[in-house]
Amino acid sequence: MGITKAVSMLEPTTEPWGQRTCYVADPEGDLIGIDPYDIPEFSEEDYSTIDEIREIRNYWCHQCYLDFVYIVNDNEREETFQKVAQKLHYDEYRTYDLFEKTEAMRSVIMKKYR
């Protein structure tokens, strides 16, 4: 098999709106645009996963303390604390599932951009 290469059809150019573009033709003559903004596209499910991670992070970084610290009655505070502790246990399993989903997303991206 011989070595083939693309032929430059448009040198890298900065468009009036600031985007850099470049076009080459493959050996069959098909025009290929080189896009510097070729970034991974996430599905709605991927965005939902990321949003769920954000929700968990925000709760544990900001809200969990406030959920029980200002309760004056000791019994109510303890009861609320136990609910928060149950949520922590539940979120531990959720974060493992989310970890697996993000690893699958990362794997797709790495295959595409390596």
matplotlib code that plots the C-alpha trace (Angstrom):
import matplotlib.pyplot as plt

x = [0.0, 1.4, 1.5, -1.1, -1.5, -4.1, -3.7, -4.1, -7.2, -7.3, -4.4, -5.3, -7.3, -8.9, -12.5, -13.9, -15.8, -12.5, -12.8, -9.7, -10.5, -8.5, -9.5, -7.7, -8.7, -8.2, -6.7, -10.3, -10.8, -13.2, -13.0, -12.3, -12.6, -10.2, -12.2, -10.2, -13.4, -13.9, -14.8, -16.7, -20.4, -22.3, -25.7, -28.6, -27.9, -24.3, -25.4, -27.9, -25.0, -22.9, -25.9, -26.5, -22.8, -23.2, -26.3, -24.6, -21.5, -23.5, -25.5, -22.5, -20.3, -23.0, -26.4, -25.9, -24.6, -27.4, -30.0, -29.5, -27.1, -29.7, -32.3, -32.5, -34.2, -31.7, -34.1, -35.1, -31.5, -30.5, -33.4, -32.5, -28.8, -29.8, -31.7, -28.6, -26.5, -28.9, -28.7, -24.9, -25.1, -27.5, -25.3, -22.2, -23.9, -25.1, -21.6, -20.2, -22.8, -22.0, -18.3, -18.9, -20.9, -18.2, -15.6, -17.6, -17.8, -14.1, -13.3, -15.4, -13.6, -10.1, -10.8, -12.0, -9.2, -6.2]
y = [0.0, 3.4, 6.4, 9.0, 12.5, 15.2, 18.3, 21.7, 23.4, 26.5, 27.5, 28.1, 31.3, 33.4, 34.2, 37.7, 36.3, 34.9, 31.2, 29.5, 27.3, 25.1, 22.7, 19.7, 17.3, 13.6, 11.3, 10.8, 14.6, 14.8, 18.2, 17.9, 20.8, 21.0, 22.3, 23.5, 23.4, 19.7, 19.0, 15.9, 16.0, 14.8, 13.2, 14.3, 11.3, 12.5, 15.9, 14.4, 12.4, 15.5, 17.4, 14.7, 14.8, 18.6, 18.1, 15.7, 17.8, 20.9, 19.2, 17.8, 20.9, 23.4, 22.2, 19.2, 21.1, 23.7, 20.9, 20.2, 22.6, 25.3, 23.0, 23.9, 20.9, 18.1, 15.3, 16.9, 17.7, 14.1, 12.8, 15.1, 14.2, 10.5, 11.4, 13.2, 10.2, 7.9, 10.2, 10.0, 6.2, 6.4, 8.9, 6.7, 4.1, 6.9, 8.2, 4.8, 4.4, 7.9, 7.1, 4.2, 6.4, 9.1, 6.5, 5.2, 8.8, 9.3, 6.1, 7.3, 10.6, 9.1, 6.7, 9.6, 12.0, 9.8]
z = [0.0, -1.0, 1.2, 0.3, 1.6, 1.6, -0.6, 0.9, -0.6, 1.7, 4.0, 7.6, 7.6, 10.2, 9.3, 10.0, 13.1, 14.5, 13.7, 12.2, 9.2, 6.9, 4.1, 2.5, -0.2, 0.4, -2.4, -3.8, -4.0, -1.1, 0.7, 4.5, 6.8, 9.8, 12.7, 15.7, 17.8, 17.2, 20.8, 22.1, 21.8, 24.8, 24.7, 26.9, 29.1, 29.5, 30.5, 33.0, 34.5, 34.8, 36.3, 38.9, 39.9, 40.3, 42.4, 44.8, 45.1, 45.9, 48.6, 50.3, 50.0, 50.9, 52.1, 54.3, 57.3, 57.0, 57.0, 60.7, 62.4, 63.1, 64.7, 68.4, 69.7, 70.3, 69.4, 66.1, 65.3, 65.9, 63.8, 61.0, 61.3, 60.9, 57.7, 56.4, 57.3, 55.3, 52.3, 52.5, 52.4, 49.4, 47.6, 48.1, 45.8, 43.4, 43.0, 42.2, 39.4, 38.2, 38.3, 36.0, 33.6, 33.5, 32.9, 29.9, 28.6, 29.1, 27.2, 24.2, 24.2, 24.5, 21.6, 19.5, 20.2, 20.6]

ax = plt.figure().add_subplot(projection="3d")
ax.plot(x, y, z, "-o")
ax.set_aspect("equal")
plt.show()
